[in-house]
Amino acid sequence: MPLHRNAPSHAEEPLSVRPQFAGNLDREIPRHALPARSMPASTAYQIVHDELMLDGNARLNLATFVTTWMEPEAGRLMAECAEKNMIDKDEYPQTAELERRCVNILARLWHADGDGDATGCSTTGSSEACMLGGLALKWRWRKARQAAGLASDRPNLVMGANVQVCWEKFCRYWDVEPRLVPVGPDVAHLTADKAVERCDENTIGVVAVLGSTYDGAYEPVQEICAALDRLAASGGPDVPVHVDGASGAMVAPFIDADLDWDFRLPRVQSINTSGHKYGLVYPGVGWIVWRETAALPEELVFRVDYLGGEMPTFALNFSRPGAQVAAQYFNFLRLGEAGYREVQQACRETASWLGDEISAMPEYALVSGGRGIPVFAFRTVGTAFSVYDVSDALRAKGWLVPAYPMPTGMEDVSVLRIVVRNGFSRDLAHLFLRDLHAVTDRLTGTSGGAGTGGSLGPADAAQRERTAFHH
Ligand SMILES: Cc1ncc(COP(=O)(O)O)c(C=O)c1O
């Protein structure tokens, strides 16, 4: 049974092939079985191409954090590398070399010790990187407990209820108790005091998110580390920190250079990022770096053949495309520090301009504030229509803007979120604002009466079901 079951109403009908492509082939082919005969590549291409027309326009997708535009040269490089398997380090030693360079570049960007010998790897995205970071924490904690003759069967991980779903997956898949700290009432993410309160001798680590998925805010990594330092100094457990910098670890180093959040804080053991988010690469690449070799337990590392020798790997997958790694290195060369700074700064300026314009509208208020990635969330204020109505109406104009409830602790507030990415120009932002005004006027005209603002009524709850958004 496929996991995705949102089948169209005509799902049982065969696929029809347009007359000019069918020639003397079948005009109808099965939808859920292999066709009996082959068809020309151009026909197969046209069928798939036509079907994909109904996907949204990726550039107007303000829901995703993932890169939707790269330079043509990057696209060309990726096409040239399409057949390369990242795991075949022996056959593709230069792709492996580019991966090694990228890890070192990131380690240096995040202030790890060492020069050219950083411990880290590429992954399919931040989710896999977070799994690897979590596994390293679990293994280290268990080893220490076993060495001290203490029980090691009830590990827990402390994090805000605003973490991305990958951390709940990690806990479920690897039998770790998720200690999800409710957010709110004023702050929509983890705070130092609440993190420390939840830690005990079974805590394998605290996850601090740099760029919360819900509203883009940076969690206070430095304060969390300082509070954990005090806990350890007072005889409490010595709890390491993993920074989930899926977005923020490629933003803060360039436009928030004065923020202390990385390996400059001794308690930070590992950091992940998504190369395919603010690393500016098309989907399929993430990264994780440990502060030093000792932070990654040796038992987790497997050896693969590499140029007749051995290459250490730590991954959940085996085969994986190499093209994204080449594209990441292309971006590092192409943009350099100054280029990344300009791109991220432009995104931040557009996000802040658009946020100001939206908060000036009487129907909306910003939910996020303060420092963070170029992402913001806003809610309705005193309107009879809900954020779900706005999301639906914007979709009719081509804009994909998700609406969802905030995490546990603030779940009665529902918001819309906008991710400003490379390629969402100020001009597009103006066009979006024009459409938001039009949609708001229309919803105001058709609804009438004051409503419950950002709160969910029963009708909204039904809508939420319909437009459920998964982080
Ligand atoms: C904070 C955070 N962590 C992890 C992830 C998962 O990242 P990926 O999609 O690269 O697996 C996301 C995705 O949005 C995220 O925002």
The ligand as an SDF file (V2000), in Angstrom:
LIG
                    3D

 16 16  0  0  0  0  0  0  0  0999 V2000
   15.0010   23.4950   11.6970 C   0  0  0  0  0  0  0  0  0  0  0  0
   14.8870   22.3870   10.6920 C   0  0  0  0  0  0  0  0  0  0  0  0
   15.5100   21.2080   10.9220 N   0  0  0  0  0  0  0  0  0  0  0  0
   15.4580   20.2000   10.0350 C   0  0  0  0  0  0  0  0  0  0  0  0
   14.7480   20.3060    8.8680 C   0  0  0  0  0  0  0  0  0  0  0  0
   14.7220   19.1660    7.8970 C   0  0  0  0  0  0  0  0  0  0  0  0
   15.5120   19.5460    6.8060 O   0  0  0  0  0  0  0  0  0  0  0  0
   15.5820   18.7640    5.4160 P   0  0  0  0  0  0  0  0  0  0  0  0
   14.3630   19.1460    4.6760 O   0  0  0  0  0  0  0  0  0  0  0  0
   16.8320   19.3200    4.8080 O   0  0  0  0  0  0  0  0  0  0  0  0
   15.6760   17.3080    5.7040 O   0  0  0  0  0  0  0  0  0  0  0  0
   14.0660   21.5100    8.5870 C   0  0  0  0  0  0  0  0  0  0  0  0
   13.2760   21.6700    7.3500 C   0  0  0  0  0  0  0  0  0  0  0  0
   12.5820   22.6190    7.1440 O   0  0  0  0  0  0  0  0  0  0  0  0
   14.1460   22.5730    9.5140 C   0  0  0  0  0  0  0  0  0  0  0  0
   13.5390   23.7580    9.2900 O   0  0  0  0  0  0  0  0  0  0  0  0
  1  2  1  0
  2  3  1  0
  2 15  2  0
  3  4  2  0
  4  5  1  0
  5  6  1  0
  5 12  2  0
  6  7  1  0
  7  8  1  0
  8  9  2  0
  8 10  1  0
  8 11  1  0
 12 13  1  0
 12 15  1  0
 13 14  2  0
 15 16  1  0
M  END
$$$$
